[in-house]
C-alpha cells in the first residue's frame, strides 16, 4: 500500500499527497491512502499491510529542494532529515508494533521541500520531482510483488 502524508494547504507539504494520487492513477489496484499527520490515523491506515510505502515532504539542514530520498523507518533518526510536520514516523511505528498493528516492512520516500507556508500548489522545483518520485514508488511496489 501507499500512504501519502501531508497538508495540501501548506504548499510543498502536499507533495506526499500529490505523489500518492498519481501512484493511484498509474497503478490501479494498489491501495492508496491520503493520511492526516497524526499517529492514530497512520496506524489505522497501514494496519494489516505487508508493506507500506510512505511518501512525505522533508525539511532539514541538508535539504536540497526537489531531492528524492528512499529509506526505512531506521533512517528517520539520521540528523538533517526531518518531516515537515510534527509526526514522528519512527515512534508511530514502534507504537504500532507494540499494538500488533505495524506493517511487515515500511519504506519511506521523501522529497526535500522548499516552501511549507500557507497556500496551495507545489513549488516548481518540487512539482518537477513528482514524476521521479512516482517512478521510485512504483518500482518499490513492483519489487515487493
N, C-alpha and C positions, 0 to 999 in steps of 0.2 A: 504494500500500500504506500501511497504518497501523502504526506501531510504538509501542506503549505501553511507556514506561520506568518503572522504579520498583521499590519493595520493599513488598509488601503487609503486611509485618510492622513497618513504620515509619510507621504511621498515614497521614497525608496524602501521604506519598511514594508511596503506592499509587494516586494519582489518575490517573496515566497508564495504569495497568493497567485501572482501572475504566472509563475513557473508551474505551479500545481494545476492551474486551469488549462494551460497549454498541454501539459502531460495528459490530462484528462481527454483533451480533444485528439491527441495523436495516438494515445494508447487506450482504445476502448476496452472496457473490461477490467482495467486497473482501478481499484478503489482509490478515490482521491477525496481528501477532506481538507477544507479550509478551517483552520483552527484558531480560536481565540488564544490569547497569550496568557493563559492561566493553567497551572499544572493539572487541575482536575479535568479540564477539557481535553488536554493532551492524553492523559491516562485513558479516558473514555474512548478517544479516537483510535488509539493503537491497540486496545485490548483485543486479544485473540489473533493478532497479526504475527506471522512468522518473521517477516522482515518489514521494517518501517523505514522509508526514506523521508527524512525531514528536510524541508527546504526553508531557509531563513535568511534574513539580512544579517550582516555582521559589521560591527564597528570596532575600532581598536587603534592602538598606536601605530601598528604597521599596516593599516588598511590601505589598499590601493583600489579606488573606486572601480568597480566592474570586474575585479578579480574573482574567480570562482574557485572554491576550495571543496575538497571532499575529505571526510574523516569519519571517525566513530565517536561514540559517547566519551571515551577516554581522552580524545583530543581536545575536548572543550575546556579542559583545565589548563591548556597551554596559555602562557601570557600573551597578550596582544590580540587575542581572538575573543571577542565579546559579542553577545547578542545585542541587537539594537533596542531591546526591551528588558524588563526585569526577570523574565522567565529563565530559570536555571535548569537547562535540559538535563544535565548530569544528575542533579539532586532529584528531579522529577523521575528520571529513570530508576534511580535507587529506590525511591518510594514505590514505584510501580512494581519493581522486582520483589520488594518486601511484601506487597499485597498479592503477588502472583498474577499481575496484570501487565507485565512487560513483554514486548515482542522478543522473539529469539535473538534478533540482531537489529541494530539501529545504524543507519548510515546517515550522516549529517552532511548536507550540501549547503554551502553558504555563499553568498555574494557580498563582497565588500561594497558598502554603500557610500553615497556622497551627501545625501540630504534626507534627514528624517524629520524635517519641520512639517508644520501643518499644511495640508494641501493634498490634491490628488494627482496621480500620474508620476511615473518614474522619471528620474533624470535621464538625459540622453545616454550617458555612459553606462548606466545600469540597465536601461532598456536594451542596449546593444548586447549585453551579456546574457539576456534571457534565452536566445536560441542555443547557445553553447551549454547553458545550464540545463535546459530541457534535454539536450542530447546526452549529457552526463547522467541525468536521472534515468532516461530511457535505457541507456547502456547498463546501468546498475540493475534495473528491473530485468533486462534480458539475461544478465549473468546469474540472477537468482532463480530463473525459471527453468 
